Amino acid sequence: MKTIKLLGIAVIGLLVVACTGTKAARQQGNLLSGTWILNDVGYENNTGSFKAVIFGDAEDICFEGSQWFFRDNNNTGRYTIQPSSLCQSGDRFIKWSIYEPANRLSQLQFKFIDEKRNDISGGVGYRLDIVNLNEQTMTLKSNVSVDGEPVTLVYQFTKQ
């Protein structure tokens, strides 16, 4: 009987450790926690004028000046697009986490949820490479298709 109890405790312990992520992912989550302003959306190593719809939501210009909030105790958050004649303003709620692929940069991954934390994206989500993350600034990158061509978007944030 003691063996079964010890085995059960060991399995529960392993599950807790496996679900909490690595120390590095927790540290990045702690740094991410709070409110950020997306100051600039740029295109890496490309010349010319581009226009992209980001996250299946809005054009890149709509994201400049958007406010992003990340809560690390339950991995929820939102981003808010400001009103303009080009953009549908308002809050978009997200569920996020830090993903650590082998031999690559950590990534911020998220999917859309409603106010009650229900998935509204059909399981579809997004991943952005975390190029830089500290207490004041964050730089993320993602690959998108613009006019059928692959382009790297660079997102520059400052913490509020």
trRosetta pair geometry for C-beta under 8 A, 3 or more apart (Angstrom, degrees):
i j d omega theta_ij theta_ji phi_ij phi_ji
1 4 5.8 -53 -154 33 35 110
1 5 6.6 32 151 -15 66 105
2 5 5.7 -56 -150 39 35 111
2 6 6.1 33 154 -18 68 108
3 6 5.8 -56 -145 40 29 110
3 7 6.1 31 155 -20 64 108
4 7 5.7 -54 -145 37 29 112
4 8 6.3 32 153 -21 63 106
5 8 5.6 -54 -148 35 30 113
5 9 6.4 29 154 -17 64 105
6 9 5.7 -53 -147 37 32 111
6 10 6.3 34 153 -21 65 106
7 10 5.6 -54 -147 36 31 113
7 11 6.4 31 154 -19 65 105
8 11 5.8 -54 -148 35 30 110
8 12 6.4 29 155 -16 64 106
9 12 5.8 -55 -148 38 31 111
9 13 6.2 35 153 -21 64 107
10 13 5.6 -55 -149 36 30 114
10 14 6.4 31 154 -18 64 104
11 14 5.8 -54 -149 36 31 111
11 15 6.4 32 153 -19 64 105
12 15 5.7 -55 -149 36 32 112
12 16 6.4 33 153 -20 65 104
13 16 5.8 -53 -149 34 31 111
13 17 6.5 26 156 -13 65 106
14 17 5.8 -57 -147 40 32 108
14 18 6.0 30 156 -19 67 110
15 18 5.7 -56 -141 40 29 110
15 19 6.1 20 162 -14 65 113
16 19 6.1 -64 -144 40 25 105
16 20 6.4 23 161 -25 62 112
17 20 6.2 -61 -146 28 27 109
20 26 6.9 4 159 -71 92 122
21 25 3.9 -92 160 84 127 138
21 26 5.8 155 88 -49 110 79
21 29 7.7 100 77 -20 154 136
21 97 7.6 -173 -72 -172 143 107
21 98 6.6 90 -163 68 154 100
21 100 7.6 126 -160 -2 99 121
22 25 4.7 99 54 6 78 101
22 26 7.1 -140 97 -3 43 86
22 100 6.2 -8 19 3 129 164
23 26 5.7 -55 -150 37 33 111
23 27 6.3 34 152 -21 66 105
24 27 5.7 -53 -148 35 31 112
24 28 6.4 30 154 -17 64 105
24 100 7.0 96 85 -99 116 142
24 106 7.0 -152 133 -69 113 141
25 28 5.8 -53 -147 38 32 110
25 29 6.3 36 151 -21 64 106
25 97 7.9 12 -179 172 122 82
25 98 4.1 176 -153 89 89 127
25 100 5.6 -99 -69 -37 114 122
25 106 6.8 176 -98 -137 74 133
26 29 5.5 -54 -148 36 32 115
26 30 6.4 35 152 -21 65 103
27 30 5.7 -51 -150 34 32 112
27 31 6.5 31 152 -16 64 104
28 31 5.6 -53 -148 38 35 111
28 32 6.1 37 153 -23 66 108
28 98 5.0 112 85 -108 125 154
28 106 5.9 -150 -54 122 172 160
28 130 6.6 39 -155 165 138 173
28 133 5.8 62 -141 93 89 154
29 32 5.5 -55 -144 36 30 114
29 33 6.7 49 153 -40 61 95
29 70 8.0 -142 -159 151 64 127
29 72 4.7 123 154 -136 95 113
29 75 7.4 -49 -145 -95 126 90
29 97 7.7 -24 -94 -148 119 51
29 98 5.5 -116 -58 -15 90 123
30 33 5.7 -37 -156 7 33 119
30 72 5.8 87 -93 -154 42 173
31 133 5.3 112 113 149 138 107
31 134 6.7 -83 -160 -146 135 18
31 135 6.6 -104 -143 -79 92 52
32 70 4.7 -44 141 97 96 159
32 72 6.7 128 74 -77 89 108
32 96 8.0 -123 140 118 148 140
32 98 7.7 -180 -8 -65 147 110
32 108 7.2 145 -117 -106 148 121
32 133 6.7 -29 -70 -159 81 134
32 138 7.4 73 -111 -100 74 149
33 70 5.5 -116 -108 102 35 94
33 71 6.6 47 -137 -139 89 24
33 72 3.8 -61 -77 -17 119 115
34 69 7.3 -95 141 -141 26 64
34 70 6.6 1 40 55 39 84
34 159 5.9 36 104 -154 133 110
34 160 7.2 -164 153 55 105 77
35 67 6.3 -11 -167 -174 102 101
35 68 7.1 150 -156 82 51 49
35 69 5.0 -18 -99 -99 74 81
35 159 7.1 110 83 -162 55 66
35 160 4.3 -34 98 45 106 120
36 67 7.3 151 80 -161 45 53
36 68 4.5 -20 64 65 97 101
36 69 7.6 -180 21 -77 70 34
36 70 7.4 21 0 0 112 103
36 138 6.2 -28 -136 29 147 131
36 157 4.3 10 175 -177 122 128
36 158 6.9 158 -156 79 74 30
36 159 5.5 -46 -100 -101 75 55
36 160 6.8 -161 -95 -4 21 85
37 65 6.9 -22 -170 -146 100 36
37 66 7.5 157 -154 82 56 39
37 67 5.9 -29 -100 -103 68 65
37 68 7.6 180 -84 20 18 80
37 157 6.4 151 74 -154 42 72
37 158 5.5 -14 56 59 96 82
37 159 8.0 162 15 -109 75 9
37 160 6.0 92 -24 -55 99 100
38 41 6.9 24 161 -53 116 91
38 63 5.4 -48 109 157 149 89
38 64 6.4 -119 113 -118 93 32
38 65 7.0 -38 74 26 77 15
38 66 4.8 6 37 57 118 87
38 67 7.8 -142 9 -74 81 19
38 68 6.2 76 -37 -17 99 114
38 79 7.7 24 -14 -149 128 125
38 155 5.9 -45 -142 -169 108 102
38 156 7.4 111 -162 73 59 48
38 157 5.4 -39 -97 -94 53 83
39 64 7.0 9 163 -151 24 79
39 65 7.5 54 -117 -71 37 46
39 156 5.1 -55 63 101 100 97
39 157 6.6 155 5 -114 86 25
39 158 5.8 47 -33 0 126 100
40 64 6.3 23 -108 -120 33 104
40 154 7.8 -1 112 104 96 89
40 155 7.6 165 88 -152 56 38
40 156 4.3 11 53 43 96 117
41 54 7.3 -93 -147 -54 152 153
41 60 4.6 -153 110 -173 143 100
41 61 7.7 -132 53 -76 125 29
41 63 5.3 69 -41 79 141 119
41 64 5.8 -115 8 -64 96 86
41 153 6.1 -13 -171 -170 92 109
41 154 7.3 154 -158 77 43 51
41 155 5.8 -7 -106 -103 74 70
41 156 7.9 -151 -69 20 33 76
42 153 7.3 144 78 -159 38 58
42 154 4.7 -22 66 60 90 103
42 156 7.3 31 4 -12 107 110
43 46 4.3 -55 137 55 117 121
43 50 5.2 86 -56 29 154 148
43 146 7.8 -28 -118 -9 134 160
43 151 5.5 -32 -147 177 108 121
43 152 7.1 120 -161 75 57 57
43 153 6.4 -38 -99 -103 59 55
43 154 7.3 -174 -83 14 9 90
44 141 6.9 8 -24 -133 143 121
44 151 7.7 151 47 178 72 71
44 152 4.1 -31 44 86 120 113
44 153 7.5 -157 -3 -90 91 6
44 154 5.2 101 -53 -35 99 115
45 152 7.1 43 34 42 98 117
46 50 6.7 38 119 -39 139 137
46 151 5.8 -8 -44 -136 158 106
46 152 7.9 168 -17 43 114 73
50 60 7.6 37 110 17 93 154
50 146 5.0 -8 -155 -170 112 159
50 151 6.5 152 -140 -164 156 170
51 59 5.9 -25 -171 -150 93 115
51 60 6.6 -153 -150 23 48 108
51 61 7.7 -28 -129 -16 87 104
51 146 7.2 139 63 -146 41 110
52 59 7.0 132 78 -149 36 62
52 60 5.1 58 56 -40 82 114
52 144 5.2 80 -165 119 146 148
52 145 7.9 147 -130 78 112 39
52 146 5.0 -75 -80 -91 103 101
52 151 7.1 -143 -66 71 142 132
52 153 6.7 -118 64 -75 154 129
53 56 6.6 45 136 -117 112 25
53 57 7.1 170 177 54 87 41
53 58 6.7 -163 -146 115 75 10
53 59 5.8 -51 -94 -86 59 50
53 60 7.9 -116 -87 -33 17 68
54 57 6.3 -33 87 48 66 94
54 58 6.6 -22 49 69 84 60
54 59 7.4 72 5 -176 86 15
54 60 5.6 97 -28 -87 118 64
54 63 5.9 -16 53 -37 149 142
54 144 7.1 -74 -105 -87 69 154
54 153 7.0 147 -105 -163 115 176
55 58 7.9 3 59 27 93 66
55 126 5.5 -58 -113 -51 89 158
56 124 8.0 29 5 123 152 138
57 62 7.9 -134 116 89 95 137
57 81 7.9 -180 144 -41 123 143
57 92 6.5 -20 -130 -90 146 161
58 62 3.8 -66 142 68 130 152
58 63 6.7 155 85 -47 110 80
58 81 6.1 72 20 -110 165 161
58 87 5.4 48 -162 -137 140 93
58 88 6.5 -148 -92 39 119 83
59 62 5.2 106 64 -5 69 103
59 86 6.6 -60 47 154 131 116
59 87 7.2 -118 44 -90 89 89
60 63 5.9 -58 -162 26 42 111
60 64 7.5 47 148 -27 68 94
60 153 7.1 -150 -115 -131 124 130
61 64 6.0 -42 -161 15 43 112
61 86 6.3 0 91 105 124 150
61 87 7.5 -140 98 -57 84 117
62 66 7.3 48 136 -57 65 119
62 81 5.2 7 162 -153 101 129
62 84 7.0 -154 -116 45 75 124
62 86 6.3 -140 -74 108 93 99
62 87 3.5 140 -122 -107 112 129
62 88 7.9 11 -148 36 149 54
63 66 4.9 -57 -158 0 53 132
63 79 7.9 -1 -135 158 88 141
63 81 6.9 -63 -94 -108 45 99
63 155 7.6 -63 139 -122 137 109
65 82 5.3 -37 115 6 116 138
66 79 5.3 35 156 174 123 106
66 80 6.1 172 -163 79 79 48
66 81 5.1 -31 -107 -98 112 55
66 82 6.6 -142 -91 -10 56 82
67 79 6.8 168 86 -155 45 61
67 80 4.7 -4 56 50 94 104
67 82 7.9 88 -7 -54 90 90
67 160 7.6 3 -139 -26 102 143
68 77 6.9 33 178 158 76 129
68 78 7.6 -167 -146 97 48 43
68 79 4.5 -18 -100 -102 75 93
68 80 7.9 -162 -72 18 36 67
68 157 6.9 -52 38 -125 130 135
69 77 5.0 -172 98 -157 63 90
69 78 5.4 10 51 51 102 76
69 79 7.5 177 18 -84 65 44
69 80 7.9 35 -4 -10 102 101
70 77 4.3 -30 -104 -88 45 147
70 96 6.3 -58 -130 56 104 147
71 74 5.8 2 112 47 114 83
71 75 7.2 -103 86 -40 73 8
71 76 5.3 -4 52 64 114 72
71 77 5.7 177 9 -76 73 74
72 75 6.8 25 -145 -75 36 57
75 95 6.1 51 123 -167 93 71
75 96 5.5 -142 -177 68 84 61
75 97 5.5 12 -155 -77 141 74
76 93 7.1 -10 -175 -174 102 95
76 94 7.0 155 -162 87 55 52
76 95 5.7 -33 -104 -103 68 62
76 96 7.4 137 -117 17 17 80
76 113 7.1 -72 -133 54 102 145
76 117 6.3 -73 -99 -106 137 104
77 93 7.5 163 93 -155 37 56
77 94 5.2 -20 70 64 82 97
77 96 5.8 -9 22 5 119 124
77 110 7.7 -66 55 -125 111 138
78 91 4.9 -6 179 -166 136 102
78 92 6.1 154 -159 76 77 44
78 93 4.9 -36 -97 -101 96 53
78 94 6.2 161 -95 13 36 82
79 91 7.5 154 81 -150 33 56
79 92 5.4 -11 58 56 80 99
79 94 7.0 33 -5 -10 87 126
80 89 7.6 26 176 -175 76 81
80 90 6.8 -102 -143 144 73 21
80 91 5.1 -28 -96 -93 85 65
80 92 7.6 -179 -82 16 36 70
81 87 5.4 -127 157 159 127 130
81 88 7.0 62 84 87 139 52
81 89 5.1 -144 98 -128 83 51
81 90 6.5 2 50 43 88 46
81 92 7.4 43 -11 -10 99 109
82 87 7.3 61 75 83 56 141
82 89 5.9 -42 148 -120 17 114
83 87 7.2 -176 -151 80 25 96
83 89 3.9 -49 -79 -39 61 154
84 87 4.7 51 52 29 98 100
84 89 7.2 124 10 -60 59 105
92 112 6.3 -62 179 -123 99 105
93 112 6.8 92 78 -162 62 67
93 113 5.0 -77 116 75 105 78
93 114 6.3 79 59 -160 137 12
93 115 6.2 175 -38 -79 160 44
93 117 7.8 -111 150 -89 133 47
94 110 4.3 9 -177 -179 127 128
94 111 6.7 147 -151 73 77 30
94 112 6.1 -53 -99 -103 67 43
94 113 6.4 120 -135 17 15 90
95 110 6.5 158 77 -152 42 74
95 111 5.7 -14 55 59 93 82
95 113 4.9 73 -25 -28 100 132
95 117 6.8 86 -74 -153 116 83
95 119 7.5 -59 17 -89 137 77
96 108 6.3 -11 -166 -174 119 89
96 109 6.6 157 -152 85 66 47
96 110 4.0 -27 -95 -92 84 98
97 109 5.7 -17 63 62 77 95
97 110 7.7 156 17 -81 56 57
98 106 5.6 -4 -175 179 103 120
98 107 7.2 146 -161 75 55 43
98 108 6.5 -36 -104 -99 62 53
98 109 7.6 140 -120 18 14 82
98 130 7.6 -12 -136 -22 99 147
99 106 6.9 151 78 -166 47 66
99 107 4.5 -22 64 65 100 98
99 108 7.8 162 19 -102 85 5
99 109 4.7 47 -16 -13 123 125
99 127 6.3 -50 43 -126 141 119
100 106 5.2 -28 -99 -112 73 84
100 107 7.7 -173 -76 23 30 74
101 104 4.3 4 83 47 110 123
101 107 6.8 34 -4 -1 102 118
104 107 7.6 3 120 -36 117 104
104 129 7.6 -101 163 -118 102 107
105 129 4.5 65 81 -161 134 99
105 130 5.8 -165 159 57 109 64
105 131 6.6 -16 -151 -86 160 48
106 129 7.8 117 80 -156 41 56
106 130 4.7 -19 84 40 90 124
107 127 4.4 16 164 -172 139 102
107 128 6.1 151 -160 70 83 35
107 129 5.6 -49 -101 -96 83 41
107 130 6.3 -172 -104 -9 25 86
108 127 7.1 156 79 -152 45 53
108 128 4.9 -13 57 58 95 95
108 130 5.8 102 -26 -64 88 101
108 140 6.2 -50 27 -117 125 133
109 125 5.6 54 176 142 95 131
109 126 6.7 175 -148 88 60 45
109 127 4.6 -19 -96 -96 89 80
109 128 7.8 174 -79 18 43 63
110 125 6.0 -173 96 -160 29 103
110 126 5.9 -14 59 56 74 89
111 119 6.3 0 124 -134 130 94
111 121 4.7 -141 -175 45 97 144
111 123 7.1 -51 -136 -161 155 21
111 124 6.6 142 -130 89 106 44
111 125 3.7 -70 -71 -94 92 96
111 126 7.4 151 -83 11 52 70
112 119 7.6 94 86 -158 58 55
112 120 5.2 -66 115 67 100 93
112 121 4.2 119 44 -52 92 113
113 116 8.0 -127 161 73 101 47
113 117 5.1 -2 167 -147 142 37
113 118 6.0 144 -160 67 86 31
113 119 5.9 -50 -103 -92 78 36
113 120 6.1 129 -137 6 23 90
113 121 7.8 -59 -60 -6 45 98
114 117 7.2 -68 67 2 62 14
114 118 5.0 -4 34 53 106 89
114 120 5.2 96 -43 -42 88 128
119 122 7.2 160 143 -42 109 14
119 123 6.6 35 172 -64 146 49
121 124 4.6 -116 154 58 103 81
121 125 6.6 105 106 -72 150 58
126 142 7.1 -7 179 -126 105 150
127 142 7.2 150 95 -115 52 103
128 140 4.1 29 148 177 129 120
128 141 6.4 153 -170 66 82 30
128 142 4.6 -62 -111 -60 80 104
128 155 6.9 -17 -164 24 147 132
129 140 6.5 149 73 -161 51 62
129 141 4.6 -18 56 59 107 90
129 142 7.0 172 11 -74 77 51
130 133 5.3 -21 -175 -26 115 123
130 138 7.5 -54 -145 -162 87 96
130 139 7.9 110 -167 80 47 58
130 140 6.2 -30 -101 -105 48 78
131 139 4.3 -54 70 101 111 104
131 140 6.6 175 11 -103 90 21
131 141 5.5 65 -37 -10 122 107
131 154 7.9 -20 12 -137 153 93
132 137 6.3 -5 123 112 119 100
132 138 6.4 179 97 -146 74 33
132 139 4.1 45 39 29 102 103
133 137 7.9 -146 -127 101 29 56
133 138 4.9 23 -110 -118 71 88
133 139 7.8 -130 -57 34 57 58
134 137 5.9 22 50 51 94 72
134 138 7.6 -167 30 -73 51 61
135 159 6.6 -85 159 27 49 156
136 158 6.4 -17 167 -151 73 78
136 159 5.5 -123 -139 30 32 107
137 156 7.5 -26 -163 -167 103 78
137 157 6.6 145 -161 84 53 65
137 158 5.8 -27 -101 -104 69 62
137 159 7.2 -110 -59 -7 27 86
138 155 7.9 -12 113 109 90 94
138 156 7.9 151 84 -160 55 36
138 157 4.1 -8 60 60 96 117
138 158 7.9 -171 22 -77 75 21
138 159 7.4 88 -12 -52 102 87
139 154 6.6 -13 -167 -170 98 93
139 155 6.9 154 -156 79 47 58
139 156 5.8 -8 -105 -104 81 62
139 157 7.3 -162 -72 24 36 78
140 154 7.6 155 82 -157 46 46
140 155 4.4 -10 61 56 94 112
140 157 7.4 37 0 -8 100 114
141 152 5.6 0 -172 -178 112 104
141 153 6.6 160 -153 82 57 53
141 154 5.4 -18 -100 -101 85 64
141 155 7.2 -167 -77 16 34 78
142 152 7.3 162 83 -153 29 60
142 153 5.2 -11 61 55 81 102
142 155 7.6 28 5 -13 98 113
143 150 5.7 -6 -172 -165 109 101
143 151 7.2 151 -153 77 61 35
143 152 5.6 -36 -95 -97 67 66
143 153 7.6 175 -95 14 17 78
144 150 7.6 150 82 -149 31 54
144 151 5.8 -29 69 66 79 86
144 152 7.9 135 21 -109 72 19
144 153 5.6 31 6 -18 118 116
145 148 6.2 0 178 -123 110 17
145 149 6.7 143 -156 64 67 28
145 150 6.1 -40 -98 -90 66 50
145 151 7.2 123 -125 18 18 85
146 149 5.7 -35 69 63 72 85
146 151 4.6 2 11 6 117 139
